[in-house]
Amino acid sequence: MLRWTLLIVAFAFLALGSLTVFKTPDWVPWRLGVAAGEFGHWLAAATLTLALFAWFARADAGAWAVATGVPALVATVLFLKPTWQAWRVAGELPAQLTAQFGAPAITRPAFSVRGLFENDAAPVAIETLEVAPGLPLDFYRPIRAAGAGPAPVVVMIHGGGWDSGDRQQLAHFNHWIAQQGYAVAAISYRLAPKHQWPAQRDDTLAAITFLKAHAAALVIDPTRLVLLGRSAGGQIAQAVGYTAGDPAIRGVVALYAPSDLIFGYVNTHEDDAIKSPALMRQFLGGTPDTARANYESASSIFLVTPRSPPTLLVHGTIDAVSWYRHSERLAARLAEAGVPHVYVALPWATHGCEFNLHGPSGQLTTFALEWFLAAVTK
């Protein structure tokens, strides 16, 4: 019985490890891809132990040892693959960032094996404010040296498919940003289907206006803002940043965000991982044929101009929710317009890949973000 259990476990780990190579199927929870890609260095310890157990039991176990040990060993390699790939991406990332944004004084490595086992940053003070009735904002007080002056602000826009999610999403990331010396304003916005686009754009602009009006009390610099969004929030960040015409918006950061909703609508199907066509119809008020103006005004690829803010894009190339081609195509459009930008492609990563800030994707994301913020807010 034990042998059969271990055999099943070995193949289960092999299936999970394959999610560092292949996109998570629509019928499998996409978050399993996050576990495989961003916590695989921990899982590898279990699979390697199982492989070694099978190896030493081979004299007595025969075929069972091979049937168990081989998939366990392959799973170990797959779980460690993101670490190796992150090391390779890290080798090229500083040069890419320097070419587009200059070279601020950042001495830490883009990725380290030791960093995989570090703890999250200590929490900072949070104050909940109200931008407007029903639109709260969480303000994270930055850690800054005495006499450093007002802090730049990162406006954090949550994801959730436009119909869910809230400002407390991945709060540990906000604490990390505040520890780097930047204030964080994690904002709320009205959700679909009750509120269709451009309500979300208007709510983000209202939050920016609120921050500027209360800059003195919050000890922030109203002329140095960066919009950062993940998934649906990245779409909002891009659309707002590229259309606001506000010189205070120094940069836009979008993590695994859709940038062309028409492209997204016609290149998926009704039963994809998150039923995205239905999400887009309720968010934008119809299909690209019936609500084209909304689709275009929400799609950053149509909004890029030579005056668009510098942009940082991060996207996993096996993202099961938002196709990496969104960021790839937007990067090409930004290049055509001469806008400084970097697209960090993560070949093992799926949606929500920065969930573990110390994992392969998390380390590269925080490194690129630290570099970007230092460059555009100086």
C-alpha positions in Angstrom: 0.0 0.0 0.0 2.8 2.4 0.9 4.6 1.7 -2.4 1.4 2.5 -4.4 0.9 5.7 -2.4 4.5 6.8 -3.1 4.1 6.0 -6.8 1.0 8.1 -7.0 2.7 10.9 -5.1 5.7 10.8 -7.5 3.5 11.2 -10.6 1.4 13.9 -8.9 4.6 15.9 -8.3 5.7 15.2 -11.9 2.3 16.6 -13.1 2.8 19.7 -10.9 6.4 20.2 -12.0 5.2 20.1 -15.7 3.5 23.4 -15.0 6.9 25.1 -15.1 7.0 24.1 -18.8 3.4 24.1 -20.0 0.5 26.5 -19.5 -1.9 25.3 -16.8 -4.9 23.7 -18.6 -8.2 25.5 -18.4 -9.7 22.8 -16.2 -6.8 22.9 -13.6 -6.7 25.8 -11.1 -4.1 28.2 -12.4 -2.7 28.9 -9.0 -1.1 25.5 -9.1 1.3 27.0 -11.6 2.3 29.6 -9.0 3.1 26.9 -6.5 5.2 25.0 -9.1 7.1 28.0 -10.4 7.6 30.1 -7.3 7.8 27.5 -4.6 9.4 24.7 -6.6 12.8 25.1 -4.8 11.0 23.9 -1.6 9.0 21.1 -3.4 12.3 19.9 -5.0 13.5 18.8 -1.5 10.5 16.4 -1.2 10.8 15.0 -4.7 14.6 14.5 -4.4 14.0 12.7 -1.1 11.5 10.4 -2.8 13.9 9.8 -5.7 16.7 8.9 -3.3 14.5 6.6 -1.3 13.5 4.8 -4.4 17.2 4.5 -5.5 18.3 2.9 -2.2 15.3 0.6 -2.2 15.9 -0.6 -5.8 17.5 -3.9 -4.7 14.3 -5.0 -3.0 11.7 -3.0 -4.8 12.7 -3.7 -8.4 10.3 -2.2 -11.0 8.5 -0.1 -8.3 11.8 1.8 -7.5 12.2 2.7 -11.2 8.6 3.6 -11.7 8.7 5.9 -8.6 12.3 7.2 -8.7 12.3 8.3 -12.3 9.2 10.6 -12.2 10.4 11.9 -8.8 13.8 12.8 -10.2 12.3 14.5 -13.3 10.0 16.4 -11.1 13.0 17.6 -9.1 14.6 18.9 -12.2 11.4 20.7 -13.3 11.0 22.3 -9.8 14.5 23.6 -10.0 14.2 24.8 -13.6 12.8 28.2 -12.6 15.8 28.9 -10.4 18.2 28.2 -13.3 16.1 30.3 -15.7 15.8 33.2 -13.2 19.6 33.2 -12.9 19.9 33.5 -16.7 17.3 36.3 -16.9 19.0 38.1 -14.1 22.3 38.1 -16.0 20.7 40.2 -18.8 18.3 42.3 -16.8 20.6 45.1 -15.5 21.9 45.8 -19.0 18.3 46.0 -20.3 17.3 48.4 -17.4 20.4 50.5 -17.9 19.8 50.9 -21.6 16.3 52.2 -21.1 16.2 54.0 -17.7 19.8 54.7 -16.8 21.8 53.2 -14.0 20.8 54.1 -10.4 22.9 53.0 -7.5 21.4 49.5 -6.9 24.1 47.0 -5.7 22.1 43.9 -4.8 21.9 41.1 -7.4 18.8 40.7 -9.5 18.5 37.1 -8.3 20.2 34.9 -5.7 19.7 31.4 -4.4 20.1 32.7 -0.9 17.2 35.1 -1.5 14.9 32.2 -2.1 14.9 31.5 1.6 14.6 35.0 3.0 11.6 36.4 5.0 9.1 39.1 4.0 9.8 42.7 4.9 8.6 44.0 8.2 5.2 45.7 8.0 4.9 49.5 8.0 2.1 51.7 9.3 -1.1 51.8 7.3 -3.7 54.5 7.4 -7.1 54.1 5.7 -8.4 57.2 4.0 -11.5 57.9 2.0 -11.1 59.3 -1.5 -14.9 59.5 -2.0 -17.9 57.7 -0.4 -17.3 54.0 -1.0 -13.8 54.4 -2.3 -11.3 53.8 0.6 -7.5 54.0 0.1 -4.8 52.3 2.2 -1.8 54.6 2.7 1.4 52.8 3.6 3.9 55.1 5.3 7.3 54.8 3.8 10.5 54.1 5.7 12.8 57.1 4.9 15.9 58.6 6.4 15.6 61.7 8.5 15.5 64.8 6.3 14.9 62.8 3.1 11.9 65.0 2.3 8.5 64.1 0.8 8.3 60.6 -0.6 7.4 59.6 -4.2 4.2 57.6 -4.3 3.3 54.3 -5.9 -0.4 54.1 -6.7 -1.2 50.4 -6.4 -4.2 49.1 -8.5 -5.4 45.7 -7.6 -6.4 42.9 -10.0 -9.4 40.6 -10.0 -10.9 40.5 -13.4 -12.6 43.9 -12.9 -15.4 42.3 -10.9 -13.6 41.3 -7.8 -10.4 41.9 -5.8 -9.7 44.7 -3.3 -7.0 47.1 -2.2 -5.6 44.6 0.3 -4.5 42.2 -2.4 -0.8 41.0 -1.8 -0.3 43.6 0.9 3.2 42.2 1.6 4.3 43.6 -1.7 3.1 47.1 -0.6 5.0 46.7 2.7 8.1 45.9 0.7 7.8 49.0 -1.5 7.3 51.2 1.5 10.4 49.7 3.1 12.3 50.9 0.0 11.3 54.5 0.8 8.2 55.0 -1.3 4.7 55.8 -0.1 2.1 53.3 -1.3 -1.5 54.2 -2.0 -3.5 51.0 -2.5 -6.6 52.3 -4.1 -10.2 51.0 -4.6 -12.3 51.3 -7.7 -15.8 50.5 -8.6 -16.4 47.0 -9.9 -18.2 45.5 -12.9 -20.8 44.6 -13.8 -22.5 47.3 -11.8 -20.0 49.8 -12.9 -18.6 49.6 -16.4 -15.5 51.3 -17.9 -14.5 54.1 -17.7 -15.7 54.2 -14.0 -12.4 52.4 -13.0 -10.3 55.0 -14.9 -12.3 57.8 -13.2 -11.8 56.3 -9.8 -8.1 56.1 -10.3 -7.9 59.7 -11.4 -10.0 60.7 -8.4 -7.4 58.9 -6.1 -4.6 60.8 -7.8 -6.4 64.1 -7.3 -6.9 63.2 -3.6 -3.3 62.3 -3.1 -2.2 65.6 -4.6 -4.7 67.6 -2.5 -3.4 65.9 0.7 0.3 65.8 -0.2 1.4 68.1 2.6 -0.4 66.1 5.3 0.8 62.8 3.9 4.4 64.1 3.4 4.4 63.0 -0.2 5.7 64.6 -3.4 2.7 65.2 -5.6 4.9 65.6 -8.7 6.4 62.1 -8.4 3.8 59.4 -8.9 4.1 55.9 -10.4 1.1 53.7 -11.3 1.5 50.0 -10.6 -1.2 47.4 -11.4 -1.4 43.7 -11.6 -3.6 41.9 -14.2 -6.8 44.0 -14.5 -5.2 46.6 -12.4 -2.3 46.7 -14.9 -4.8 47.4 -17.7 -6.2 50.3 -15.6 -2.7 51.6 -14.8 -1.7 51.6 -18.5 -4.9 53.3 -19.7 -4.8 56.0 -17.1 -1.1 56.6 -17.4 -1.2 56.9 -21.2 -4.2 59.2 -21.3 -4.0 61.4 -18.2 -1.5 63.8 -19.8 -0.2 64.4 -16.2 3.6 65.0 -15.9 3.3 63.9 -12.2 2.8 60.4 -13.5 6.5 59.5 -13.9 6.0 55.8 -14.8 3.7 52.9 -15.3 4.3 49.4 -14.1 2.0 46.5 -15.4 2.3 43.0 -14.1 0.8 40.3 -16.5 -1.8 42.8 -17.8 -4.0 42.7 -20.9 -3.1 45.6 -23.1 -5.4 45.0 -26.1 -8.9 43.9 -25.1 -10.0 43.4 -28.7 -7.1 41.1 -29.3 -7.8 39.4 -26.0 -11.5 38.9 -26.8 -10.9 37.3 -30.3 -8.0 35.1 -29.1 -9.7 33.2 -26.4 -12.9 31.1 -25.9 -15.9 31.2 -23.5 -14.6 28.4 -21.3 -11.0 29.6 -20.7 -9.5 29.6 -17.2 -11.4 32.7 -16.0 -14.3 32.9 -18.6 -12.6 36.1 -19.8 -15.0 36.9 -22.7 -17.8 37.2 -20.2 -15.6 39.3 -17.9 -14.9 41.7 -20.8 -18.5 42.0 -21.9 -19.7 42.9 -18.4 -16.7 45.3 -17.9 -16.9 47.0 -21.2 -20.7 46.8 -21.9 -20.7 44.4 -24.8 -18.5 42.8 -27.5 -15.9 44.6 -29.6 -18.6 45.0 -32.2 -21.2 46.5 -30.0 -18.9 48.5 -27.6 -15.8 49.2 -29.6 -15.2 52.7 -28.2 -14.9 51.2 -24.7 -12.6 48.4 -25.9 -10.3 50.9 -27.6 -10.3 53.4 -24.7 -9.4 50.6 -22.3 -6.7 49.1 -24.5 -3.3 50.8 -23.9 -1.9 49.6 -27.2 -4.2 52.2 -28.9 -3.2 54.9 -26.4 0.6 55.0 -26.7 2.1 58.2 -27.8 5.7 59.5 -27.8 4.8 61.3 -24.5 3.6 58.2 -22.7 5.4 57.6 -19.4 8.3 55.1 -19.1 6.9 51.7 -18.7 7.9 48.4 -17.0 6.2 45.2 -18.0 6.5 41.8 -16.3 4.8 38.8 -17.8 5.1 35.0 -17.6 5.2 33.3 -21.0 3.1 30.4 -19.8 0.4 32.6 -18.1 -2.8 30.7 -18.2 -5.0 33.8 -17.6 -3.5 36.7 -19.5 -1.5 35.8 -22.7 2.0 37.1 -22.6 1.5 38.4 -26.2 -0.3 41.4 -24.6 2.9 42.6 -23.0 5.1 41.6 -26.0 2.9 43.5 -28.4 2.7 46.5 -26.2 6.5 46.6 -25.8 6.8 46.6 -29.6 4.3 49.5 -29.8 6.2 51.5 -27.1 9.5 50.9 -29.0 7.8 52.3 -32.2 6.8 55.4 -30.2 10.3 55.8 -28.7 9.0 55.4 -25.1 11.6 54.1 -22.6 10.4 50.6 -21.5 11.5 47.2 -20.5 9.6 44.0 -20.9 10.7 41.2 -18.5 9.6 37.9 -19.9 9.6 35.0 -17.4 9.6 31.6 -19.3 8.5 29.5 -16.3 5.9 31.9 -14.8 2.1 32.1 -14.8 -0.4 34.6 -13.5 0.3 36.0 -10.0 3.9 35.1 -10.3 5.1 37.7 -7.8 3.0 36.2 -5.0 6.2 34.9 -3.4 8.5 37.9 -3.4 11.4 35.7 -2.7 10.7 33.2 -5.5 12.3 33.4 -8.9 9.7 35.7 -10.3 9.4 37.7 -7.1 13.1 38.5 -6.9 13.3 39.6 -10.6 10.1 41.7 -10.3 11.2 43.5 -7.1 14.7 44.1 -8.6 13.3 45.5 -11.8 10.8 47.6 -9.8 13.4 49.0 -7.5 15.6 50.0 -10.4 12.6 51.5 -12.3 11.3 53.5 -9.3 14.8 54.9 -8.6 15.2 55.9 -12.2 11.9 57.6 -12.9 11.3 59.3 -9.6 14.8 60.8 -9.1 
